[in-house]
Amino acid sequence: MNLTPVQTADFSWDLNLNWSKNEIKVVELYGDMKYYNLYDLSWGGYVYAFPGKEYGTIFGYAIVRENATPVYYDAAETQLAYYTYSGRPVVTTAGRYIRSGQRTPLGNVYPDWFGGITNSLSYKKLNLSFLIDFKKGGDIFSVTHMFGMYTGILEPTAAINANGKNIRDALADGGGVLIEDAVYGKVNTDGTIALLDAAGAASATPVENSTYVNANRWAYDFYGKTELSVFDGSFTKLREVSLSYSFDNVAFLNKAGIKDVNLSLVGRNLWIIQKNIPDIDPEVSSSAGNRSVGAETNAIPSTRSYGFNLKISF
């Protein structure tokens, strides 16, 4: 869509807007296929085509939560597909996360929608234009985050806890990590959740976690628990800014046969205005192509670039 909100003899403001949305739902698969593995996100994460779900659903190991709902492949409910979890995280009496026993849906790699807005402001021979890109949705499994937490190189692994101590300090000195808004429990053999108290005894009501865990063990738990490293890939970016000036009707240029010279300064990938994934650019991925959407595997950081253009018209 092109708009011109302001137009005078010397000044104009032009807008170009684009917006796109795509929805694909998997209705059924061939024969008796229960799901189709589209590609591997690595380290336990996969992207499936699963009947009844949006194409590109991430399946991986979840954090067990206080409400577990079984989902079956068949209407007779004889073939368990997975459990979905809701509510607060369930932790052991040692204060550690519990991983789901099977892969479960954790998101979708494809965005809900995306678009951009280009503003172009012109005053006589001077022009300023800038492009803002945005994307809503599209989840990302970040191996950088998983191993960054696991190895202790990311900032959260050296945070200050509620005791005013570095979480890396010994538990006896007030260090460690408390997984907040979690409850004690365990997973029964049938997949249901049993609530416990801090001592490990059965409890009729949820008991809030109050157990600090050693920072090393807490960070280790990011390995193999896909959900902890899946993030919303939404972003808003200042994609490009261009400032240009046109030189025309310049006597010495005209004598040389030059009608017009346009000089522009250009910058790209200047500013990530908003994003939900920590530490990395939400647009980086392991490789190009449809088999890497939503996969971030220790990718090289994106770059900011500056340059200039010179256009000469004879």
N, C-alpha and C positions, 0 to 999 in steps of 0.2 A: 504494500500500500504506500503510495506517495502522496504527501501533503505539503502545502506551502502555507503555513500559518500567517506569515508576514511577508509582504511584498511592497517595496517602495522603489523610488527611482534609483536610490543608491544602496539599499539594503534588502536582503532577502534571507528568510529562514526556511530551509527545506528539510522535510522529514521523510525518511524511508523506514517503514516498519515491516518486519516479516515474523511470522509465527507458524509453527508446525506441530502437529500432534499425530501420533500413530498408535493404533491399538491392534494387537494381534492376540487372540485367545486360542489356546489349543483345545479343540473339541474332542478329537479322538485320535488314536494311533492305529497303525496297521496291525491287524490280527490280534494276538493276545499280549502285545507289548504294553507293559505297565507305565513305562516312561522311556524317554530317549535322551541319552547323554549328549548334549550339544558340544560341550567342551569342558576342559578341566581348568578351574581357576588356580589350582595347585594347593598343596597342603590341606587336603580334605574338603575343599570347596569345589562345587560343580555347578554348571548351568544346564538345567533340564528343560525339555519340552514335556510337560506333565498335563494330562487331560484335566480340563476344568480350570486351569490356571493360565495366567498370561505367559506368552512365549518369552523365554529368557529368565525364568525364575531361578534364583540362587538357592541351592540346597547345600547345607553344611551342618556342622555340629553346633547345637545351640547351648545356651545356659539354661539349666533346668529351673523352672519357676513354679510357684505354689499351685498353679492350676494347669493340669495336663489333660488335653483332650485328644483322644485317639482318632485318627483318620484312616479309613479303610479303602482298599482298592475296589472292593465289591459291595453291592447293596446288602448282601446278607451279613456283612461285617465279620467275615471269617478270615480275611487276609489283611493284616495290619500293614499300612503304608508308613505311617510316622505319627508322632505326637506333635501337637502344637502346644506352646507354652504361653501363659499369660500371668500377670501379677508380678509380685516381687521375686527376685532371685532366691533360690534355695541354696544354703551353704551347709557344709558339714560342721560338726561341733568344733573342728579345728579352724573354722572361719574361711574355708576355701570353696570356690565355685564347684558345681557338679556339672559334668558334661552330659549332654543327651546321649542315649544309647544308639540312636540312628539319626541319619541326616534328615533335616526338616527345613521347610521353606524359610528363608531369611530375608528375602527382598527380590528385586528384579533389576536386571542390569540396564534395561532400557528406560529412557526418561519419560515422564508424563507428557512433557512438552518442552520446546525450546524456541528461541527466537532472538531477534536483535533489533536495535534502533540506531539508525545513522542520522545524526544531526549535521547539517551543513549551514554555516553562517557566513554570508558574503557581504562585504562592504567595499564597494567600488572594485578595486583589483585585488583585495585581500580576502582570503577564504580560510576559514577554520572549520574542520570537520572532525567528528569523533564518533566511533562505533562502540556501543555497549551491547555485549552478548549476554544471554542468560539461558540457564537450563534448570528445569524443575524435575527433581527425581533422578533415577538412574543410580542404583546402588553399586558400590565399589568394595571389593575385598582387597585390603591393602596388606601385602606381605611385608612392606616396609614397616608398617605399624606393628604387625605381629612379632617380627623378629627384633624390632627396635625396643619393644617392651620386654620381650623375652631375654634379651642380652643386656638390658639396663642402660641403653644409650639415649633414650628419649626422656624429656623433662619430667613427665609424671612419675618416673621411677626414682626421682630424688626430691619428691615433694615434701612439704611440711604437714604433718598430721594434726589432728585435733588436740594432741598433747603438747603441741609446739615443738615437736621433735622431727628430725629428718626420718622418713620412713625406713631408711637404711640402717638406722641405729638399732641396737639390740632391743628385743621386746622388754627385757628387764629394765632398760633405761627409758622406756616410754616410746620406743620406735615401733615400726610395723604398720600394717595397713588394716583398717577396718572397712569391710565392704558394707556400705551404708544401705539402709532401706532393704535389707535382706532378712530372711527368716531361716531358722534351723530346720533341717529335714533330711529326708533320704528318699531314694526311689525304690519302690517295692518291685518284686519280681514281675508283677503284671503291668508295670509302667506307671502305676498311680503314685501319688506323692504322700508320704507319711510325715506329719509334722512332729518335730522333736523340741525338747528344751535344751538349754546349754549343756546339760549333763548327758544328753543322749536318750533321755526317757521320752516315751510317747506323750504327746500333748494334744489336747482337744482344740486348742486355739494357737494361732501363730505366735511364736516367741521371737522378738527382734534380735538380730545378731549383735553381739557385744564382744566378740572374740577378735583380737588383733592377730594377724598372721604375719609371719616373717616376710619381709619385702621380697626376698629372693624367691620364695615359694609362690607368692602372689604373682610376681612377674612371670614365673615359669608357667603359670596357668593360662597365659595368653597363647601359648603354643598349642595348636590343634583344636582350639575352641573358636571355630570360624566366626561366630556371632560377635565376639569381642573386637574383631577387626573389620567388620562390615559397616560402611558409612554411607550416608546419603550424599550422592555426587552432585547435588544442586550447586550452582554458582552464579554469580554476577561478575562480569569482567569489563574493564575498560580495555577493549581489544586493540583499538588503533586511534591515534590522534595524528592529524595532518594539518600543517599550517603552510599555506602557499601564497605566493604573490606573483602577479603577471606584469612583466615589463613590456609595454608596447608603445609604438610611436616614439621610440627613442632614436634621435637623429643619427648617431654614429652606428647604431645597429641597422637602421634602415639602409644606410649607405653600403653596409656589408651584405645586404639582401636578406636580412633577418627581420621578419615581421613581428615576432613575439618570442619572449623568453619567459618560461614559467619555472620558478624555483620553489620547491616544497621540502619541508622537513617532516619526517615521518617517524613515529614510534609505535611499536607493536608489543602486545602482551605487557602493558604498562602497570596494571593494577588489578589484583583480585579483590574486588570490592566486598564480596561476601562468599563464604564457602562453609561447609559443614564438616569436611574431613580434615583432621589435623595433619600438620607437617608437610603435606604434599599438595601439588597442583591436582585438582580433581579431573583434569583432562589427560593426565599422563596414563599410559597403559603399557603392557609388556611388549606389544607389537601392534602393527596396523592390521585392520581387517575385522570381520564379524566374529571371529573366533577368539577375540581378546577383549571384547567389550566387558567392562566391569572388573577386569583383572589388572592389578597393579603389582608388579613383581620387581621390587627394587629398581624402579625406573630412574633413568637419568632426569634430573630436574629440568623443567621447562626454562626457556631463556627469554629475556627481554632484549629487544633489538631497537637500534636507532639508525637512521639513514637519511639520505636526501635524494631527491629526484631533480633532474634538470631536463627540461623539454624545450627544444628550440624549433620554431616553425619558420620555414622559409617562404 
